[in-house]
């Protein structure tokens, strides 16, 4: 059975010193820990068990990483979906209203080149104009009244 995997030249003499591998009888001697206490298994079965445990732990870590990644992606999708505004439905206006026509006329006047030629240049060298008390009162009343 296990005797071919033995690292020692002679099998263990007493049952207390033999490998306690569960699935078959192993004649190999148990190995000692650094503290001097005997391990339950021989060197071969201990190495084999460690390799199996290492592979299992790696698979478990990989599945946990994948699960965390899925949770993060799902959380991000929920955040993005909740942060988007509702779309505004598009509807074509039936016909232009009078205010639309007036707005377009104002824009056309503002953008026309003929208007620019008629504007007198402003002389920045002129002294500021003194306003009368009536003009100041009128402007104050005009600006302070609610629309």
Protein Blocks (a to p, Z undefined) as FASTA:
>chain_A
ZZmmpcbfbdcfblklpccbfkbccfbdcdddfkopacfbdfklmmmmmmmmmmmmmmmm
mmmmmmmmmmmmmmmmmmmmmmpccdddddddfbdcfklmmmmmmmmmmmpmklmmmpcc
ddfkbccddddfklmmmmmmmmmpcZZ
